[in-house]
Amino acid sequence: MRCAASPTSGQQHPAKGDAAVDQVRARLRGGPEDGRELDVPADPSGQPVPRITVPVRAEPNRPFTGPPPLLVYERAHAHADVWDFTYVGAESQS
């Protein structure tokens, strides 16, 4: 399997189009995590999951009293080495 280096972490990630792709790089667009990049699960064809949730990051001086809300992002567009996921809202974990 060929690998492509991640522009943000330096880790190796499967290159798009490989038969054994199990994760792809995603860029979050919109919402509080705009611009953040992370790895998301992908099917054997290289398509990432259609929807991901990301826990809200607590501010250092303001911890959560319960489980943090989840930010919801949906798959949008593919680029050469990263998929865009668009912010669609938040949901409670309780």
N, C-alpha and C positions, 0 to 999 in steps of 0.2 A: 504494500500500500504506500502511495506517495503521501507526504505530509507537507503542509505549508505552515510557516511560522506565523504565530499570532502577532499582530502589530502592537498589541498592548501588553501582553504578558510574557512574550518570548517562548511560550510553550508550543509544542508541536500539535497540530490539529490535522485531521484527515483532509486532503484536498478535495474540492468539489468534483464530483463525477466518479470517485472511487467506489467500487462495489461494496466495500465493507465500512462505509461511513456510518458511524453511530452517534456522532455529535457534529454540530456545525456552529460557527461563530454567529452571534446575533448582536445587533446594535439596537438599543431601546430608543424610541423616538417619542417625545412628548412626556408629560407627567414629571414627577419629581426625580426620576432616574434618567432623564433625557441625556443621550450620549454615552451612557454606560454600555460596555460590551461584556458579554458572557457566553459560555457554551450552553447550547440547548440540545436535547435529544433529537435524533433524526432517524427516519426509516431507511431501509436499505437503498432506496433510490436517491437519498441525500436531501429529501424534503424534511424540514424541521417540523416539530409538532405545531399545530395551528394556533395554540394559545398557551401562554405561560403566566405564572403568577410569581411575583417577587415580594418578599416581606419588606415593609417600610423600614428604613434604617432609623433607629432611635437617635436623637440628638444626645450628645454626651451628658448634658445636665438635665435632660428630661426623659428618663426611662419610661417605658410603657408599664401600666399597672396590670395589663392582661396581654393576651396575644396581640402582636401588631397587625394592623390591617394588611391585606395583600393587594399589591398593585397588579392590574390585569393588562397584559399586552397581547396583541394578536398579530400573527404573521402577515406581513405586507408585501415587500419586494425583495428580490434577490439581486445582489451585486456580485462582482467578481469573486470576492472572498468572504462576504458577510451578508446576512439576511437582516432586513429592517423589520422590527416589531413595533407596532403603533399602540400607544397608550389608549385604553378604552374605559378606564375607570378603576375603582377600588372595591374590594369586598371584605366583609368582616370574617374573622376566623371563628367567631363564637356562634 
